[in-house]
């Protein structure tokens, strides 16, 4: 993934919906199995603002902007199901967002204004990356092994992330969605996945309880 250059004490940030547990750990472990070197450094997420460089003095203004944006939106349900790919344009396999797309799009548009206004190189498409820039056989394996993956959860906040000198994207602050409409609730959906080469590892990750770029 190409990151925007920064200099001096500039900060490289991103904004995303963090995938909650147990799904986050499952997808991060799967990304590692597919040989993606970025797996340890990028928590599973749905991007709302891609990597962006800001001046340190602008951070308070950015945080105010994100707080105000969050206040205009209410919690919503995201339903993830099955796999998709951006090939041949980009070597990416992802988990599809099948419900909550409109709410993700509305958040993305609102965030990408004011101090964070910028043009997009591609049409915004909410998704959760599970393999990026790996060999074609590994992309094929990611597409096949996670084709039955399914998860549903309520998004009640998004997070700002900062990219460290160690290449790790870390959540910095959560921004609760506090829109005036009634809150939504959803029962957890079953999570399934086609059996990977290491079935024991998948079984273990299903029971795990652990929680930006691509």
C-alpha positions in Angstrom: 0.0 0.0 0.0 1.3 3.5 -0.9 1.3 5.8 2.0 1.4 9.6 1.7 4.8 11.0 2.5 5.3 12.9 5.8 8.1 15.1 7.0 9.2 16.6 10.3 6.6 16.1 13.0 3.7 15.6 10.6 1.2 12.9 11.7 -0.2 10.2 9.3 -3.7 9.4 10.4 -6.7 7.4 9.2 -10.3 7.0 10.3 -12.1 3.7 10.4 -14.8 1.4 11.9 -12.9 -1.1 13.9 -14.2 -4.7 13.5 -15.2 -5.9 17.0 -14.3 -9.1 18.7 -14.4 -12.0 18.2 -14.4 -11.1 14.5 -11.4 -8.8 14.5 -9.0 -11.5 15.8 -10.4 -14.1 13.4 -9.9 -11.9 10.3 -6.4 -10.6 11.5 -5.3 -14.2 12.0 -6.7 -15.2 8.6 -4.8 -12.3 6.9 -1.6 -13.6 8.5 -2.3 -17.1 7.2 -2.6 -15.8 3.7 1.0 -14.4 3.9 0.1 -10.7 4.1 3.0 -9.0 5.8 0.7 -6.1 6.9 -1.4 -8.5 9.0 0.3 -7.7 12.4 0.2 -4.0 11.8 -3.3 -3.2 10.6 -6.4 -4.1 12.8 -9.3 -5.3 10.7 -11.5 -2.3 9.8 -13.8 -0.6 7.4 -12.0 2.5 6.1 -13.8 5.9 6.4 -10.7 8.0 5.6 -7.6 6.6 4.0 -4.1 7.5 5.2 -3.8 11.3 5.4 -1.0 13.5 6.6 -1.8 16.4 9.0 0.2 19.0 10.8 0.4 18.5 14.6 -1.2 21.9 15.1 -4.2 20.8 13.1 -5.0 17.7 15.1 -7.3 19.5 17.6 -9.3 20.9 14.6 -9.5 17.5 13.0 -10.7 16.0 16.3 -13.4 18.6 16.6 -14.5 17.9 13.0 -14.7 14.2 13.7 -16.7 14.8 16.9 -19.2 16.9 15.1 -19.4 14.4 12.2 -20.1 11.6 14.7 -22.8 13.6 16.4 -24.8 13.8 13.1 -25.0 10.0 12.7 -26.8 7.3 14.8 -25.6 3.8 15.5 -26.3 1.3 12.7 -25.9 -2.4 11.9 -23.1 -3.7 9.7 -23.6 -7.2 8.2 -20.5 -8.8 6.7 -20.8 -11.8 4.4 -18.7 -13.6 1.9 -15.7 -12.5 -0.1 -15.0 -10.1 -3.0 -11.9 -8.9 -4.9 -10.6 -5.8 -6.6 -8.6 -7.9 -9.1 -7.4 -7.2 -11.7 -7.3 -3.5 -10.8 -5.8 -4.1 -7.4 -4.5 -7.3 -5.8 -7.0 -7.3 -2.9 -9.4 -9.8 -1.5 -11.9 -8.5 1.1 -15.0 -9.4 3.1 -18.1 -7.8 1.7 -20.3 -5.4 3.6 -23.8 -6.5 2.6 -25.8 -4.3 5.1 -24.9 -0.9 6.4 -23.4 0.3 3.1 -25.5 3.5 3.0 -24.5 4.4 6.5 -20.8 3.8 5.9 -21.1 5.9 2.7 -22.8 8.8 4.6 -20.2 8.7 7.3 -17.3 8.7 4.8 -18.8 11.7 2.9 -19.3 13.6 6.1 -15.8 12.9 7.4 -14.1 13.8 4.1 -15.1 17.5 4.4 -13.7 20.6 6.2 -10.1 20.0 7.4 -10.1 16.5 5.9 -11.5 17.4 2.5 -9.8 15.4 -0.3 -10.5 13.8 -3.6 -10.7 10.0 -4.1 -8.8 8.0 -6.6 -11.5 5.4 -6.7 -15.2 5.3 -5.8 -15.7 4.6 -2.1 -16.5 0.9 -1.5 -16.8 -0.2 2.2 -15.1 -3.5 2.8 -12.7 -5.4 5.1 -9.4 -6.3 3.5 -8.2 -9.9 4.3 -5.3 -10.1 1.7 -3.4 -7.4 -0.1 -0.5 -7.5 -2.5 0.3 -11.2 -2.0 0.8 -14.0 -4.5 -2.1 -14.9 -6.7 -2.5 -18.4 -5.2 -2.7 -16.8 -1.7 -5.4 -14.3 -3.0 -7.3 -17.3 -4.4 -7.0 -19.1 -1.1 -8.3 -16.1 0.8 -11.2 -15.7 -1.5 -12.1 -19.4 -1.2 -11.5 -20.0 2.5 -13.5 -17.0 3.8 -16.4 -17.3 1.3 -18.7 -18.5 4.0 -17.6 -15.9 6.6 -20.6 -14.0 8.1 -20.8 -11.5 11.0 -23.2 -8.9 12.2 -22.6 -6.1 14.8 -23.8 -2.7 15.8 -21.5 0.2 14.9 -21.8 2.8 17.7 -18.5 4.6 17.1 -15.6 5.0 14.7 -11.9 5.6 15.5 -9.1 7.8 14.5 -5.8 5.9 13.9 -2.2 7.0 13.8 0.5 5.3 11.8 3.6 4.8 14.0 7.3 4.8 13.0 7.1 1.0 13.6 4.5 0.8 10.8 1.7 -0.1 13.2 -1.7 1.6 12.8 -3.0 2.2 16.4 -6.5 3.5 17.4 -6.1 6.9 19.1 -9.6 8.0 19.9 -13.2 6.8 19.6 -16.0 9.0 18.3 -19.4 7.8 19.5 -22.3 8.1 17.0 -24.8 10.2 18.9 -27.4 11.1 16.3 -30.9 11.8 17.6 -32.7 8.9 16.1 -33.4 5.8 18.3 -30.5 3.4 18.8 -30.4 0.1 17.0 -29.7 -3.3 18.4 -28.8 -6.6 16.7 -28.4 -10.1 17.9 -25.0 -11.5 17.0 -25.0 -13.4 13.7 -23.3 -16.8 13.4 -19.8 -16.6 12.1 -18.7 -19.3 9.8 -15.8 -19.9 7.4 -14.7 -22.5 5.0 -12.2 -24.9 6.6 -8.7 -23.5 6.2 -5.6 -25.5 5.9 -5.1 -25.1 9.7 -8.6 -26.0 11.0 -7.4 -26.0 14.6 -6.2 -22.5 14.3 -9.6 -21.3 13.0 -11.4 -23.2 15.8 -9.1 -21.5 18.3 -9.6 -18.0 16.8 -13.4 -18.5 17.1 -13.0 -18.7 20.8 -10.5 -15.9 21.1 -11.3 -12.6 22.7 -8.9 -9.9 21.2 -9.9 -6.9 19.3 -5.4 1.1 8.8 -4.1 1.2 5.6 -5.8 -1.4 3.5 
